[in-house]
Amino acid sequence: WGLVCPAETPEAQACGLVKKLALMCYITDGTPSEPIIDFMIQRNMEVLEEFEPQVTPNATKVFVNGVWVGTHREPSHLVNTMATLRRRNMISHEVGLIRDIREREFKIFTDTGRVCRPLFLVDNHPKSENAGSLVLNKEHLRKLEQDKELPPDKDPDERRERYFGWDGLVRSGVVESVDAEVEETIMIVMTPEDLEISKQLQAGYAMPEETSDPNKRVRSILSRRAHTWTHCEIYPSMILGVCDSIIPFPDHNQWARNTLSLPWANKPW
């Protein structure tokens, strides 16, 4: 979901051989793993050579790029620390953090070749005034608006320092990159409007049925049991590829028509 285009990616005999990336997907470049391992050792991670299963049978295994490097007795603290460092841009935003509570495993991926896509982050800190809402706020939007006022003939170095842009959103922890394995451990809401509706449902408010607009967007059914959302889609149509996105109003066509027309659009005439 969201990594390859569901319409452009071929089926039948070419299934699995050709994959068309979605609009906002990218391939990771990779970062060194040694600094992360050294940091976790300083945060009370026991290296594999010193691990004694009889002493700490319930310790959580720590894997880095598929290699078992050690164990930790307080995995919640370690996971929260690593996630905070990534959101503060102290480690690369491409680093994948996956905690499997049932198997007592904490996996970290820093390698190349992983397909990632960006998502808005939801503030779930219990002491935050913005808890349950997007980390994105009016201050970030104001900085993005100020980017339009920068003169084009400005010095490149000074322009780079004052420019906020997409990198500013990543540095501020507003946007987070997730890969396929991280996506299995998070809760994603489709739109910010759905996030607000979910908050109202959890507060006990009953949402009225709106039937006046026949052209309104079909929303997913939100459950009261979904207590916590961790991420939000940037825009629903970002699951599509390049050729699929240039079709006018593809959501108003029959899906079979889109699927049939895309192979012809991809041919190098």
KOLKOL-760219 format. One record per residue (C-alpha): residue number from 0; residue in one letter; x, z, y. Coordinates in pm, 1 decimal, always signed. Layout:
% residues N
    n  res        c1        c3        c2
  NUM    A         X         Z         Y
...
END
This chain:
% residues 269
    n  res        c1        c3        c2
    0    W      +0.0      +0.0      +0.0
    1    G    +142.5    -105.9    +334.6
    2    L    +478.5    -224.5    +202.7
    3    V    +400.0    -577.3     +81.9
    4    C    +120.2    -801.3    +205.0
    5    P    -172.7    -797.5     -41.9
    6    A    -269.4   -1157.5     +41.9
    7    E     +66.8   -1334.2     +79.3
    8    T    +234.7   -1179.9    -225.1
    9    P    +173.0   -1429.0    -508.1
   10    E      -2.8   -1351.6    -832.8
   11    A      -5.7   -1512.3   -1179.7
   12    Q    +332.5   -1645.4   -1299.7
   13    A    +513.1   -1565.7    -971.5
   14    C    +396.4   -1203.7    -972.9
   15    G    +691.0    -973.0    -906.5
   16    L    +932.4   -1255.8    -825.1
   17    V    +832.8   -1309.5    -461.7
   18    K    +728.9   -1031.0    -227.7
   19    K    +614.7   -1079.5    +131.2
   20    L    +685.3    -774.8    +345.4
   21    A    +419.2    -631.6    +571.4
   22    L    +463.1    -659.3    +948.1
   23    M    +631.9    -324.5   +1017.9
   24    C    +833.7    -289.6    +696.6
   25    Y   +1212.3    -293.2    +690.2
   26    I   +1494.4    -242.3    +440.9
   27    T   +1716.2     +63.8    +479.0
   28    D   +2084.7     +20.4    +562.8
   29    G   +2194.8    +345.0    +400.8
   30    T   +2389.0    +645.3    +530.4
   31    P   +2664.5    +862.8    +375.0
   32    S   +2535.6   +1140.1    +151.6
   33    E   +2841.2   +1371.0    +165.3
   34    P   +2751.6   +1538.1    +499.9
   35    I   +2404.5   +1622.3    +367.8
   36    I   +2547.3   +1773.4     +48.4
   37    D   +2797.3   +1981.8    +248.4
   38    F   +2518.5   +2100.0    +477.8
   39    M   +2301.8   +2211.5    +184.5
   40    I   +2594.5   +2397.1     +27.0
   41    Q   +2628.9   +2591.1    +352.7
   42    R   +2254.1   +2666.0    +327.2
   43    N   +2292.4   +2853.3      -4.9
   44    M   +2266.9   +2560.0    -243.3
   45    E   +2443.6   +2639.1    -570.2
   46    V   +2651.5   +2348.0    -694.1
   47    L   +2584.3   +2225.4   -1045.0
   48    E   +2912.5   +2363.9   -1183.3
   49    E   +2812.9   +2719.2   -1082.5
   50    F   +2451.0   +2701.6   -1198.9
   51    E   +2348.4   +2954.6   -1466.7
   52    P   +1999.2   +2886.5   -1608.0
   53    Q   +1966.6   +3239.8   -1747.5
   54    V   +2015.3   +3396.4   -1403.4
   55    T   +1786.8   +3166.4   -1201.4
   56    P   +1546.6   +2993.1   -1443.2
   57    N   +1297.8   +2907.5   -1165.9
   58    A   +1548.0   +2751.1    -926.8
   59    T   +1464.4   +2409.7    -782.5
   60    K   +1689.4   +2119.2    -876.0
   61    V   +1835.4   +1919.5    -587.1
   62    F   +1897.8   +1547.2    -638.3
   63    V   +2080.6   +1317.6    -396.0
   64    N   +2037.9    +945.5    -467.3
   65    G   +1935.8   +1026.8    -824.6
   66    V   +2235.9   +1253.2    -895.3
   67    W   +2177.8   +1621.0    -973.3
   68    V   +2407.4   +1800.7    -729.2
   69    G   +2283.9   +2161.8    -737.7
   70    T   +1998.0   +2411.0    -728.4
   71    H   +1831.0   +2621.8    -462.0
   72    R   +1630.7   +2945.2    -485.2
   73    E   +1427.8   +2892.5    -164.8
   74    P   +1319.1   +2527.0    -173.0
   75    S   +1051.6   +2564.0     +96.7
   76    H   +1307.6   +2679.9    +350.9
   77    L   +1550.7   +2402.1    +254.6
   78    V   +1284.6   +2128.5    +270.2
   79    N   +1156.5   +2247.6    +609.0
   80    T   +1511.8   +2262.9    +745.0
   81    M   +1594.4   +1909.6    +629.6
   82    A   +1265.6   +1772.7    +765.7
   83    T   +1328.9   +1939.7   +1102.4
   84    L   +1678.8   +1791.1   +1122.4
   85    R   +1544.1   +1443.8   +1052.5
   86    R   +1266.2   +1472.4   +1310.9
   87    R   +1519.6   +1591.0   +1568.4
   88    N   +1734.3   +1285.8   +1488.8
   89    M   +2024.5   +1501.9   +1368.0
   90    I   +2025.2   +1307.5   +1041.6
   91    S   +1916.3    +947.7    +997.1
   92    H   +1544.2    +877.9   +1015.3
   93    E   +1585.3    +657.7    +706.5
   94    V   +1662.9    +956.0    +481.2
   95    G   +1384.8   +1011.1    +227.3
   96    L   +1281.9   +1368.6    +140.4
   97    I   +1059.4   +1425.5    -163.8
   98    R    +968.4   +1765.3    -304.9
   99    D    +800.3   +1782.6    -646.3
  100    I    +658.8   +2134.5    -673.4
  101    R    +536.8   +2099.2   -1031.8
  102    E    +870.1   +1977.9   -1167.0
  103    R   +1065.5   +2206.4    -928.6
  104    E   +1270.4   +1916.2    -790.2
  105    F   +1384.2   +1819.7    -441.1
  106    K   +1498.7   +1458.0    -408.9
  107    I   +1694.3   +1313.6    -117.8
  108    F   +1758.9    +941.0     -81.9
  109    T   +2013.5    +794.9    +159.9
  110    D   +2089.4    +469.4     -23.8
  111    T   +2036.1    +110.5     +82.4
  112    G   +1764.7    -129.2     -23.5
  113    R   +1462.3    +100.2      +5.1
  114    V   +1151.3     -52.7    +162.5
  115    C   +1023.2    +172.8    +441.7
  116    R    +743.1    +159.2    +694.8
  117    P    +672.7    +372.9   +1003.7
  118    L    +380.8    +613.0   +1043.1
  119    F    +262.6    +844.2   +1318.2
  120    L    +339.1   +1209.1   +1245.8
  121    V     +65.8   +1475.1   +1252.2
  122    D    +159.6   +1814.7   +1397.3
  123    N     +86.7   +2075.2   +1128.8
  124    H    +284.4   +2367.5   +1270.2
  125    P     +50.9   +2671.0   +1257.7
  126    K    +173.2   +2808.9   +1592.7
  127    S    +148.9   +2478.0   +1778.2
  128    E    -119.2   +2425.5   +2040.8
  129    N    -149.9   +2066.6   +1917.4
  130    A    -194.5   +2160.0   +1550.3
  131    G    -394.3   +1905.3   +1355.4
  132    S    -338.6   +1626.0   +1609.7
  133    L     -77.8   +1355.1   +1649.7
  134    V    +265.8   +1447.3   +1781.1
  135    L    +219.2   +1151.3   +2016.2
  136    N     +92.3   +1280.8   +2351.2
  137    K     +39.4   +1164.7   +2709.5
  138    E    +400.9   +1238.2   +2802.5
  139    H    +525.2    +984.6   +2547.8
  140    L    +273.2    +728.7   +2672.2
  141    R    +386.3    +788.2   +3030.7
  142    K    +748.0    +719.5   +2933.4
  143    L    +643.0    +397.0   +2762.7
  144    E    +458.5    +289.6   +3077.5
  145    Q    +769.1    +362.4   +3286.1
  146    D    +966.3    +116.4   +3072.0
  147    K    +763.3    -166.2   +3226.8
  148    E    +881.6     -64.9   +3574.5
  149    L   +1252.2     -99.6   +3494.2
  150    P   +1391.2    -400.1   +3686.4
  151    P   +1524.9    -674.7   +3458.0
  152    D   +1840.7    -719.1   +3668.7
  153    K   +1944.6    -355.1   +3623.7
  154    D   +2283.3    -268.5   +3474.6
  155    P   +2252.8    -294.8   +3092.6
  156    D   +2413.8     +45.8   +3028.7
  157    E   +2191.4    +221.9   +3281.0
  158    R   +1885.8     +36.8   +3154.2
  159    R   +1967.0    +143.2   +2799.9
  160    E   +1990.7    +508.5   +2906.1
  161    R   +1657.8    +505.7   +3089.6
  162    Y   +1470.8    +291.1   +2838.3
  163    F   +1247.2    +496.7   +2606.5
  164    G   +1084.1    +238.0   +2381.2
  165    W   +1052.4    +253.7   +2005.0
  166    D   +1383.2    +435.3   +1957.5
  167    G   +1257.9    +706.0   +2191.8
  168    L    +951.7    +758.6   +1973.6
  169    V   +1174.7    +791.0   +1667.5
  170    R   +1410.7   +1035.3   +1842.0
  171    S   +1115.8   +1243.8   +1962.3
  172    G    +976.5   +1281.0   +1611.1
  173    V    +658.9   +1088.3   +1694.5
  174    V    +718.4    +818.8   +1431.0
  175    E    +851.5    +880.9   +1081.8
  176    S    +968.3    +627.2    +824.4
  177    V    +843.3    +666.2    +467.7
  178    D    +927.9    +475.2    +152.8
  179    A    +720.6    +422.4    -160.5
  180    E    +822.7    +751.4    -322.9
  181    V    +770.9    +959.6      -9.1
  182    E    +428.8    +799.5     +32.2
  183    E    +317.1    +959.8    -295.3
  184    T    +364.3   +1309.8    -151.7
  185    I    +192.8   +1279.0    +188.8
  186    M    -165.2   +1255.0    +317.1
  187    I    -229.7    +951.8    +539.7
  188    V    -533.4    +911.4    +762.8
  189    M    -628.3    +558.7    +865.1
  190    T    -680.2    +597.3   +1244.1
  191    P    -649.5    +870.0   +1511.6
  192    E   -1029.3    +856.4   +1543.9
  193    D   -1063.8    +943.4   +1175.4
  194    L    -823.3   +1232.2   +1231.3
  195    E   -1043.9   +1376.0   +1505.7
  196    I   -1355.7   +1329.5   +1292.1
  197    S   -1184.7   +1513.8   +1006.7
  198    K   -1100.3   +1803.9   +1239.0
  199    Q   -1464.1   +1827.9   +1346.5
  200    L   -1586.1   +1818.6    +986.7
  201    Q   -1349.5   +2099.1    +890.5
  202    A   -1475.0   +2299.3   +1189.0
  203    G   -1827.6   +2276.5   +1048.4
  204    Y   -1976.5   +2008.9   +1271.2
  205    A   -2204.8   +1748.7   +1114.6
  206    M   -2126.8   +1395.3   +1224.6
  207    P   -2438.2   +1186.2   +1301.6
  208    E   -2485.2    +848.8   +1138.7
  209    E   -2430.9    +568.9   +1391.3
  210    T   -2639.3    +268.0   +1292.7
  211    S   -2697.4    +112.5   +1634.9
  212    D   -2388.6    -111.3   +1635.8
  213    P   -2396.7    -367.5   +1351.4
  214    N   -2039.0    -480.3   +1428.6
  215    K   -1873.6    -140.3   +1413.4
  216    R   -1569.1     -89.5   +1192.7
  217    V   -1635.9     +30.4    +841.3
  218    R   -1480.1    +375.7    +815.6
  219    S   -1363.8    +547.7    +502.8
  220    I   -1565.5    +846.5    +387.0
  221    L   -1381.6   +1161.3    +493.9
  222    S   -1402.5   +1466.4    +271.2
  223    R   -1419.3   +1826.9    +387.3
  224    R   -1171.3   +1912.2    +111.7
  225    A    -891.3   +1716.8    +281.6
  226    H    -764.5   +2014.6    +478.9
  227    T    -431.1   +1873.2    +590.4
  228    W    -326.4   +1527.7    +705.0
  229    T     +48.0   +1475.6    +741.8
  230    H     +66.3   +1117.9    +875.6
  231    C    -149.0    +854.7   +1043.1
  232    E    -141.3    +476.1   +1021.2
  233    I     -14.8    +305.3   +1336.6
  234    Y    -275.9     +31.8   +1296.9
  235    P    -474.3     -72.3    +987.5
  236    S    -381.8    -442.2   +1010.9
  237    M     -11.6    -358.6    +975.3
  238    I     -56.2    -381.5    +598.0
  239    L     -70.3    -761.6    +636.3
  240    G    +218.8   -1006.7    +647.1
  241    V    +319.7   -1256.1    +915.1
  242    C    +118.3   -1559.1    +800.5
  243    D    -186.1   -1349.8    +719.8
  244    S    -179.6   -1196.1   +1066.9
  245    I    -197.7   -1530.3   +1250.4
  246    I    -535.6   -1611.7   +1092.6
  247    P    -800.3   -1540.2   +1359.2
  248    F   -1019.8   -1248.6   +1253.2
  249    P    -908.5   -1240.0    +887.9
  250    D   -1127.5    -934.4    +828.8
  251    H   -1434.5   -1150.2    +905.4
  252    N   -1347.2   -1405.4    +636.1
  253    Q   -1404.9   -1380.6    +266.8
  254    W   -1089.0   -1239.4    +111.4
  255    A   -1073.8   -1532.1    -131.8
  256    R   -1056.7   -1777.5    +158.9
  257    N    -759.0   -1594.7    +308.8
  258    T    -582.4   -1585.8     -26.9
  259    L    -636.4   -1958.9     -85.7
  260    S    -522.0   -2067.4    +261.6
  261    L    -202.6   -1862.4    +271.3
  262    P      -7.9   -2056.4      +2.7
  263    W     -59.3   -2372.9    +208.8
  264    A     +53.7   -2197.5    +526.9
  265    N    +375.7   -2084.6    +355.0
  266    K    +478.5   -2433.3    +243.8
  267    P    +773.7   -2585.2    +440.1
  268    W    +601.2   -2905.4    +554.0
END
